[in-house]
Amino acid sequence: MNDKLDKSAEPPRDAATLVALLAAVSDSDQHTQRSLAGRLDVALGLANALLKRCVSKGLIKIQSAPARRYAYYLTPKGFAEKSRLVAEYLESSLNFFRHARGQYEELFVELAGRGISRIAIAGSGELAEIAMLSASATGISVQAVIAPGRNISHFHGHAVVADLAAALAQGAEAVVVADSNAPQTIFDRLCAAMPTDRVLAPRLLHVTLPAVTRKEIAA
């Protein structure tokens, strides 16, 4: 099913983080490393490393400020690099969106051909949103969104449930993985709890069938 996958991947997260850092510094010089880390939602050490990299490349300039603080400024080179990175990231994001939507539509067409029309989506991020758009375009009904730990009742109009059992109770006949953080772990857990032909993931997530299932197919 998904044991041979292409090399498609979502836009690099470090590129997005760098764009966010340059944008934050261009918005205001009243930042500390801790406030920048909070805005970027990264560890303080990573924010420090990114700042040092930008300074070494001449993108950001640091000046001393009162009370042992520092002010961060974008250099002309930094402004130019921010514009270039934003354009590059937007292009890669758009390409990723098109590619991901196409792969999800392929999965849903396959399910419809097998008489399956009601699914659950495992994930509640941007990839799940793309999967929902693809489902709508192919006549597949999303019965539930499996998102353990999310303190919300609905995600884009679909009921959020904590586990597979709750999704099946909502009428889901199959589950599609749409989580880029731990796709293999999620895929394996689902395959252990239901028939593997009812668990699908797009090629871009690079998941492989569980070892036991691969042996069964080979036999």
N, C-alpha and C positions, 0 to 999 in steps of 0.2 A: 504494500500500500504506500507507505511513506519511507521505505528503507533506502531509496535512492533519490537524493534531493539535490536541487540546484544550489547555486551560491548566492542567491538573493538574500539581502539583509536590509534591515531598516537603517536610516541615516545614522552615522556614528554618534553615540551619545557624547563623546568628548568634544566633538565639533559643536554640538548644540550648547554644551556647557561653556565653551569658549565664547561663542556668540553672546550668550547671556551675560558673561562676565564683562565683555567689552561694552555691551549695551548698558549694564548697570553703572559702570564707571563713566560712561558718556552722559548718563542722566544726572549724576551728582557726584561731587568729589567728597561728599560727607559720608564716607563709608569706612568701616573698620574691616579687618579680615574676617572677624566673626559675623558682622552684618552681611558681608558679601557671601560668606558660606551659607548663611540662612536664606538669602535670596536665591542662591543657586541650588539650595537643597543638597549640599555636598558636605563632606567632613571638613573641618577647619584645616587639617593638613593638606587636603587636596586644593582648597582655595589658596592657601599659601604657595603651594607648588605652581599653580596656574599663574598667580601674580608674578612669581619670580621668572617664569618662562616668558611672560609678556614683557617684563622689564628687560630681560636679556635680549629680546628681539626688537626692542625699541618701540613697542606698541603702547606701553604705559610708563608714565613718569611718576615717581614718588617724591613728595616734598614733605619736609617736617612741618608739623603744626603744633600749636600750644598743647600743654598737658601731655607731652610725650605721645602725641597722636601723629598720624600721617595722612596726607591728602593724596588721592590718586587721580591722575589726569590722563586722558588719552592724548597721545602725540598725533601729529598730522598723519604719520604712518599708521597709527592705531585706528584712526577714523577710516582711512582707506581700506585697511584690512577688515574692519568690521563690515563695511559695505560689501566687500568681496565675499566674506564668509556668509553673510545673510543671504545674498543672491545664490551662492553655491548650495547652502543648506536648504533653501526653499525649493530649488530645482530637484535636489536629491529626495526631499520629502514628497514632492509631487510625483516623482517617478516611483517612489516606494508605495504611495497611495494607489496609484494605478496598477502596479504589479500585484500588491496584496489583494486589492479588490478583484482582480482577474482570477487569482488563485482561489479565493473563497467562492466566487461564482462557479468555478469548475467543480468544487466540492459539492455545492448545493445542487447543481445540475445532476451530478452523479447520484446524490441522495434521492432527488425527485424521480430519477429513472428507476430507482429501486422501490418506489412507492412510499418513501419516507418524506413527510412534509412538516413534521414538528420537531424542533431541536432545542437544545440548551447550548449556551455559549459559556465556555470556561474562561473567564477573564472579564475585567471591567475597566479597561483602559482604551487608548486610541485604537489599538488593533481590534478590540471588541466592537467599537463603533463602525469600523470598516466592514467587519463581518456582518453587522446588522444591516448596513446599506446593501451589501451583496445579497443577503437573505431576502430583503424586500424586493430586490430586482428580479429574483428568481422564483418568487412565490412560496418561499419557505417561511414558516411561522416560528418566531423565537418564543418559546414558552417560558424560559427562565434564564437568568444570568447567574452562573455559579461564581460567587465571590466571597470566600470565607474571610471573616474579619472586617468586611466592609459594613459600616454602620449606616446603611441606607436601605430603604425598602424597594426602591425602583431605580433602574438605570436606563435612561432614555425611553421611559415608558414600559420597561419590562421588569417583571418581578425579580428581585435579587434574593437568592437562596444560598444557604451555607454549604450544601453538599449535594452529591449526586442523587441521593435518595429523594431529597426535596424536589429536585429538578424533574425526576421521573414521575413524582406525584403530581406535578404540574402538567404532565402529559407529554414530556419530551421522549422522543423515540431514539435519538442519537445525540451525541455531544461533539461540538467542534471546539478545538482549542484555539484561544485567541489571547494568549498571554505570553509576552516576549521575555519575561523575567525568568521563568522556570518552566519552559514548555515541556521539556522531557520528563521532569518530575510529575507534572500534571498529567501528561499523556500516559505515563506508566501507571499512575494511580487509577486513572479511569479504566485502562485496559484490564487492570486486576479486578475491577468490580463489575464489568459488563462485557459483552462480546466485542472483540477488537474491531469487527467490521462496522460497529456502531460508534467508534471513536475516530475522529478525523482531525487532521491538522494540515495546513497549507505547507507546501514545500519550503517556503522561506523560513520556517521555524526549525528546520533540520532535525526533526525528531526521527527516531528509529523504532521499529517494533521491538517489544520486549524480547529478550533472548529466548524464553520458553516458547513464545509464539513463533519466532523464526524457525525454531527446531521443528515445531509441529507442521509448518508450511513445507519445510524441506522434506519431511518424512512423507 
